[in-house]
């Protein structure tokens, strides 16, 4: 039993997730020397993600529009939603009315009538806390 436990610890120590966490906690060779700048940087990044770009274009409507969205191309990185609701690329707040989860997502125009569905990126689905294998109703806000 002791041999299995030691072997498990050795295998887990080689895992990248464990190694990166221990480097950040205990200060590895790639870890920053000071903790305070890292905390400030992560706070700035979190605020940057939560707040939309003030100079970005806004959707042409006021209020909310509803669409049904599924998973788009999972190999395309970023937090985006391909939708026929917009004519140009804009940033908008997307809300899942069923759960109340919301995120700021870049809307990418696609052709088709407004009643056709939309496609969410993998990152957007994670941010909205929705299952990858289901269609979900979302509200898109122009604010």
Secondary structure, 3 states (H helix, E strand, C coil): CHHHHHHHHHHHHCCHHHHHHHHHHHCCCCCCCCHHHHHHHHHHHHHHHHCCCCCCCCCCCCCEEEEEEEECCCCCCCCEEEECCCCCCEEEEEECCCCCCEEEEEEEECCCCCCCCEEECHHHHHHCCCCCCCCEEEEEECC
